[in-house]
Protein backbone atom coordinates (compact mmCIF):
# COMPACT_ATOMS: atom_id res chain seq x y z
CA UNK A 1 0.00 0.00 0.00
CA UNK A 2 1.39 3.38 -0.97
CA UNK A 3 0.52 6.85 -2.24
CA UNK A 4 2.09 9.17 -4.80
CA UNK A 5 4.06 11.26 -2.30
CA UNK A 6 5.54 8.15 -0.69
CA UNK A 7 6.42 6.78 -4.12
CA UNK A 8 8.10 10.01 -5.20
CA UNK A 9 10.16 10.12 -2.00
CA UNK A 10 11.30 6.54 -2.57
CA UNK A 11 12.48 7.62 -6.03
CA UNK A 12 14.28 10.67 -4.65
CA UNK A 13 15.97 8.45 -2.08
CA UNK A 14 17.35 6.28 -4.89
CA UNK A 15 18.55 9.44 -6.63
CA UNK A 16 20.07 10.85 -3.41
CA UNK A 17 17.84 13.91 -3.54
CA UNK A 18 16.00 15.74 -0.76
CA UNK A 19 12.52 14.47 0.06
CA UNK A 20 9.35 16.29 -0.96
CA UNK A 21 7.15 17.76 1.75
CA UNK A 22 4.08 17.64 -0.52
CA UNK A 23 3.05 17.01 -4.12
CA UNK A 24 2.61 20.74 -4.62
CA UNK A 25 6.17 21.62 -3.61
CA UNK A 26 7.67 23.90 -6.26
CA UNK A 27 10.83 21.93 -7.08
CA UNK A 28 12.24 20.66 -10.35
CA UNK A 29 12.51 17.00 -9.19
CA UNK A 30 8.77 16.95 -8.51
CA UNK A 31 7.99 18.36 -11.95
CA UNK A 32 10.27 15.80 -13.61
CA UNK A 33 8.61 12.93 -11.74
CA UNK A 34 5.20 14.26 -12.76
CA UNK A 35 6.34 14.21 -16.40
CA UNK A 36 7.44 10.57 -16.20
CA UNK A 37 4.88 9.12 -13.82
CA UNK A 38 1.96 8.24 -16.13
CA UNK A 39 4.12 6.50 -18.73
CA UNK A 40 6.18 4.57 -16.17
CA UNK A 41 3.07 3.52 -14.27
CA UNK A 42 1.46 2.19 -17.47
CA UNK A 43 4.61 0.31 -18.48
CA UNK A 44 4.87 -1.34 -15.07
CA UNK A 45 1.19 -2.32 -15.08
CA UNK A 46 1.70 -4.02 -18.45
CA UNK A 47 4.74 -5.97 -17.23
CA UNK A 48 2.92 -8.78 -15.45
CA UNK A 49 -0.36 -10.46 -14.54
CA UNK A 50 -0.71 -8.46 -11.32
CA UNK A 51 -3.50 -9.71 -9.07
CA UNK A 52 -4.50 -6.26 -7.81
CA UNK A 53 -5.43 -5.31 -11.40
CA UNK A 54 -7.86 -8.17 -12.01
CA UNK A 55 -11.48 -7.17 -12.50
CA UNK A 56 -14.46 -9.47 -13.15
CA UNK A 57 -17.43 -8.36 -15.26
CA UNK A 58 -20.42 -9.81 -17.06
CA UNK A 59 -20.95 -8.53 -20.58
CA UNK A 60 -23.79 -8.98 -23.05
CA UNK A 61 -23.18 -9.06 -26.78
CA UNK A 62 -23.17 -5.73 -28.59
CA UNK A 63 -26.55 -4.72 -30.00
CA UNK A 64 -24.93 -2.70 -32.79
CA UNK A 65 -21.82 -4.64 -33.84
CA UNK A 66 -22.30 -7.86 -35.82
CA UNK A 67 -19.21 -9.92 -36.70
CA UNK A 68 -18.60 -10.26 -40.43
CA UNK A 69 -18.00 -14.01 -40.34
CA UNK A 70 -17.02 -16.90 -38.08
CA UNK A 71 -18.65 -15.64 -34.87
CA UNK A 72 -22.19 -14.88 -33.76
CA UNK A 73 -21.52 -12.15 -31.22
CA UNK A 74 -19.20 -9.21 -30.58
CA UNK A 75 -18.36 -7.82 -27.12
CA UNK A 76 -16.81 -4.39 -26.62
CA UNK A 77 -13.49 -4.45 -24.78
CA UNK A 78 -13.61 -1.87 -21.93
CA UNK A 79 -11.43 1.24 -22.10
CA UNK A 80 -9.60 0.23 -18.91
CA UNK A 81 -8.62 -3.18 -20.36
CA UNK A 82 -4.92 -4.06 -20.30
CA UNK A 83 -4.88 -7.85 -20.75
CA UNK A 84 -7.45 -10.65 -20.77
CA UNK A 85 -7.09 -13.13 -17.89
CA UNK A 86 -10.01 -15.53 -18.34
CA UNK A 87 -13.31 -15.76 -20.20
CA UNK A 88 -16.17 -18.13 -19.45
CA UNK A 89 -19.87 -18.60 -20.17
CA UNK A 90 -20.54 -19.29 -16.48
CA UNK A 91 -20.14 -16.86 -13.61
CA UNK A 92 -17.88 -19.21 -11.62
CA UNK A 93 -15.38 -19.12 -14.54
CA UNK A 94 -15.19 -22.91 -14.48
CA UNK A 95 -14.72 -24.22 -17.06
CA UNK A 96 -13.06 -21.42 -19.05
CA UNK A 97 -14.14 -20.59 -22.59
CA UNK A 98 -11.38 -21.45 -25.04
CA UNK A 99 -13.27 -20.81 -28.27
CA UNK A 100 -13.20 -17.03 -28.70
CA UNK A 101 -11.23 -14.38 -30.57
CA UNK A 102 -9.75 -11.11 -29.42
CA UNK A 103 -9.22 -8.31 -31.90
CA UNK A 104 -8.75 -4.56 -31.59
CA UNK A 105 -11.61 -3.26 -29.48
CA UNK A 106 -13.68 -6.48 -29.38
CA UNK A 107 -13.97 -10.05 -28.18
CA UNK A 108 -15.86 -12.45 -30.48
CA UNK A 109 -17.67 -15.59 -29.37
CA UNK A 110 -20.65 -17.79 -30.17
CA UNK A 111 -22.35 -17.45 -26.76
CA UNK A 112 -23.74 -14.59 -24.71
CA UNK A 113 -23.40 -13.30 -22.06
CA UNK A 114 -19.72 -13.72 -21.27
CA UNK A 115 -18.08 -13.56 -17.87
CA UNK A 116 -14.69 -11.91 -18.19
CA UNK A 117 -11.72 -11.43 -15.90
CA UNK A 118 -9.22 -8.91 -17.17
CA UNK A 119 -6.47 -6.63 -15.99
CA UNK A 120 -7.88 -3.16 -15.46
CA UNK A 121 -6.03 0.16 -15.42
CA UNK A 122 -8.98 1.82 -13.68
CA UNK A 123 -8.23 4.00 -10.64
CA UNK A 124 -9.98 1.39 -8.47
CA UNK A 125 -7.72 -1.37 -9.80
CA UNK A 126 -4.33 -1.01 -11.51
CA UNK A 127 -3.98 2.72 -10.90
CA UNK A 128 -5.10 2.44 -7.30
CA UNK A 129 -1.77 3.00 -5.55
CA UNK A 130 -3.36 1.99 -2.26
CA UNK A 131 -3.76 -1.56 -3.64
CA UNK A 132 -0.10 -1.92 -4.65
CA UNK A 133 2.02 -4.37 -2.71
CA UNK A 134 5.32 -3.35 -1.19
CA UNK A 135 7.35 -5.26 -3.78
CA UNK A 136 5.39 -3.78 -6.69
CA UNK A 137 5.86 -0.27 -5.24
CA UNK A 138 9.60 -0.90 -4.98
CA UNK A 139 9.64 -2.02 -8.60
CA UNK A 140 7.80 1.10 -9.82
CA UNK A 141 10.01 3.40 -7.73
CA UNK A 142 13.18 1.96 -9.26
CA UNK A 143 11.71 2.14 -12.76
CA UNK A 144 10.77 5.78 -12.22
CA UNK A 145 14.22 6.49 -10.77
CA UNK A 146 15.87 4.94 -13.83
CA UNK A 147 13.79 7.03 -16.23
CA UNK A 148 14.19 10.30 -14.31
CA UNK A 149 17.80 9.91 -13.24
CA UNK A 150 19.42 11.88 -16.06
CA UNK A 151 17.07 14.84 -15.81
CA UNK A 152 17.10 15.09 -12.02
CA UNK A 153 20.79 14.42 -11.31
CA UNK A 154 22.31 15.53 -14.61
CA UNK A 155 24.17 12.22 -14.80
CA UNK A 156 23.55 8.49 -15.31
CA UNK A 157 26.23 7.38 -12.84
CA UNK A 158 23.67 6.13 -10.29
CA UNK A 159 22.29 3.69 -12.89
CA UNK A 160 25.55 1.84 -13.39
CA UNK A 161 27.20 -1.19 -11.81
CA UNK A 162 25.94 -4.28 -9.95
CA UNK A 163 24.47 -2.14 -7.16
CA UNK A 164 23.23 0.63 -9.45
CA UNK A 165 19.60 1.49 -10.05
CA UNK A 166 19.32 -0.49 -13.32
CA UNK A 167 20.63 -3.71 -11.74
CA UNK A 168 18.38 -3.29 -8.71
CA UNK A 169 15.43 -2.62 -11.02
CA UNK A 170 15.92 -6.00 -12.72
CA UNK A 171 15.94 -7.76 -9.35
CA UNK A 172 12.90 -5.81 -8.15
CA UNK A 173 10.94 -6.70 -11.31
CA UNK A 174 11.70 -10.41 -10.85
CA UNK A 175 10.77 -10.33 -7.15
CA UNK A 176 7.50 -8.50 -7.81
CA UNK A 177 6.46 -11.02 -10.47
CA UNK A 178 7.46 -13.97 -8.29
CA UNK A 179 5.58 -12.72 -5.24
CA UNK A 180 2.48 -11.93 -7.28
CA UNK A 181 2.51 -15.36 -8.95
CA UNK A 182 2.44 -17.04 -5.53
CA UNK A 183 -0.85 -15.28 -4.80
CA UNK A 184 -2.56 -16.54 -7.94
CA UNK A 185 -4.95 -19.52 -7.66
CA UNK A 186 -4.08 -22.62 -9.68
CA UNK A 187 -5.46 -22.49 -13.21
CA UNK A 188 -7.90 -25.00 -14.58
CA UNK A 189 -6.58 -27.42 -17.16
CA UNK A 190 -8.49 -27.43 -20.46
CA UNK A 191 -10.38 -30.59 -21.40
CA UNK A 192 -8.04 -33.06 -23.11
CA UNK A 193 -8.61 -34.42 -26.60
CA UNK A 194 -9.05 -37.99 -25.26
CA UNK A 195 -11.82 -36.90 -22.89
CA UNK A 196 -13.45 -34.89 -25.64
CA UNK A 197 -13.38 -37.86 -28.02
CA UNK A 198 -15.20 -39.96 -25.42
CA UNK A 199 -18.11 -37.50 -25.74
CA UNK A 200 -18.40 -37.95 -29.51
CA UNK A 201 -22.10 -38.70 -29.29
CA UNK A 202 -22.65 -35.07 -28.16
CA UNK A 203 -20.74 -33.39 -30.96
CA UNK A 204 -22.03 -29.96 -31.80
CA UNK A 205 -23.30 -29.38 -28.25
CA UNK A 206 -21.47 -26.67 -26.28
CA UNK A 207 -19.62 -27.61 -23.11
CA UNK A 208 -20.69 -25.86 -19.87
CA UNK A 209 -17.98 -23.23 -20.42
CA UNK A 210 -19.10 -22.47 -23.94
CA UNK A 211 -16.57 -24.56 -25.87
CA UNK A 212 -17.92 -26.97 -28.44
CA UNK A 213 -17.37 -30.67 -29.07
CA UNK A 214 -15.31 -31.36 -32.16
CA UNK A 215 -17.06 -32.46 -35.32
QUINORFEN-V890012 format. One record per pair of residues at least 24 apart in sequence whose C-alpha atoms are under 6 Angstrom apart, sorted by the first residue. I is the first residue (numbers start at 1). J is the second residue. D is the distance in whole Angstrom. If there is no record, write none. Layout:
((I | J | D) (I | J | D))
This chain:
((1 | 130 | 5) (1 | 131 | 5) (1 | 132 | 5) (1 | 133 | 6) (2 | 129 | 6) (2 | 130 | 5) (3 | 129 | 6) (11 | 141 | 5) (11 | 145 | 5) (29 | 152 | 6) (53 | 119 | 5) (53 | 120 | 5) (53 | 125 | 5) (53 | 126 | 4) (54 | 118 | 5) (54 | 119 | 4) (55 | 117 | 5) (55 | 118 | 5) (56 | 116 | 6) (56 | 117 | 4) (57 | 115 | 6) (57 | 116 | 5) (58 | 114 | 6) (58 | 115 | 4) (59 | 113 | 6) (59 | 114 | 5) (60 | 112 | 6) (60 | 113 | 4) (61 | 112 | 6) (71 | 109 | 6) (71 | 110 | 6) (72 | 110 | 5) (73 | 108 | 6) (73 | 109 | 5) (73 | 110 | 6) (74 | 107 | 6) (74 | 108 | 5) (75 | 106 | 5) (75 | 107 | 5) (76 | 106 | 5) (77 | 105 | 5) (77 | 106 | 5) (80 | 120 | 5) (80 | 121 | 5) (80 | 122 | 6) (81 | 119 | 6) (81 | 120 | 5) (82 | 119 | 5) (82 | 120 | 6) (83 | 118 | 6) (83 | 119 | 5) (84 | 118 | 4) (85 | 117 | 5) (85 | 118 | 5) (86 | 116 | 6) (86 | 117 | 5) (87 | 115 | 6) (87 | 116 | 5) (88 | 114 | 6) (88 | 115 | 5) (88 | 209 | 5) (89 | 114 | 5) (89 | 115 | 6) (89 | 209 | 5) (89 | 210 | 5) (91 | 115 | 6) (95 | 209 | 5) (96 | 209 | 5) (97 | 209 | 5) (97 | 210 | 5) (97 | 211 | 6) (99 | 211 | 6) (135 | 176 | 5) (136 | 176 | 5) (139 | 172 | 5) (139 | 173 | 6) (142 | 169 | 5))
